[in-house]
Amino acid sequence: MSLGTILIIVLLLMLIGALPTWRHSRNWGYFPTGGLGIVLLIVLVLLLLGRI
């Protein structure tokens, strides 16, 4: 596995874990999910451009 693939898998797991579905995280809103989504999008673009 390349570093880019491992990075995408880790970011996807973090994105799923940041969803505000549990009681303790409902008051966080969508900020953690949105922030991780932007990071995932940037990593995907860099991977497609061959920079990673």
C-alpha positions as CSV (number, residue, x, y, z in Angstrom):
1,M,0.0,0.0,0.0
2,S,1.2,3.5,-0.8
3,L,1.3,6.3,1.7
4,G,-1.6,8.1,-0.1
5,T,-3.9,5.1,0.2
6,I,-3.2,4.7,3.9
7,L,-3.7,8.4,4.4
8,I,-7.1,8.3,2.6
9,I,-8.2,5.3,4.7
10,V,-7.3,7.0,8.0
11,L,-9.0,10.2,6.9
12,L,-12.2,8.3,6.0
13,L,-12.2,6.6,9.3
14,M,-11.8,9.9,11.1
15,L,-14.6,11.5,9.0
16,I,-17.0,8.7,10.0
17,G,-15.9,9.0,13.6
18,A,-16.6,12.7,13.6
19,L,-20.2,12.5,12.6
20,P,-22.4,14.0,15.3
21,T,-24.5,10.9,15.9
22,W,-23.5,10.2,19.5
23,R,-24.9,12.0,22.5
24,H,-21.6,13.5,23.6
25,S,-20.9,15.0,20.2
26,R,-24.3,16.3,19.2
27,N,-23.6,19.9,20.4
28,W,-20.4,20.0,18.3
29,G,-22.4,20.6,15.1
30,Y,-20.9,19.7,11.8
31,F,-17.6,21.5,12.2
32,P,-15.4,18.3,12.8
33,T,-17.0,16.5,9.9
34,G,-16.7,19.6,7.6
35,G,-13.1,20.2,8.5
36,L,-12.1,16.6,7.9
37,G,-14.1,16.5,4.7
38,I,-12.0,19.5,3.4
39,V,-8.8,17.8,4.4
40,L,-10.0,14.6,2.7
41,L,-10.8,16.5,-0.5
42,I,-7.4,18.2,-0.6
43,V,-5.6,14.8,-0.1
44,L,-7.7,13.3,-2.9
45,V,-6.9,16.1,-5.3
46,L,-3.2,15.9,-4.4
47,L,-3.3,12.1,-4.9
48,L,-4.9,12.5,-8.3
49,L,-2.4,15.1,-9.4
50,G,0.4,12.7,-8.3
51,R,1.9,15.0,-5.6
52,I,1.5,12.3,-2.9
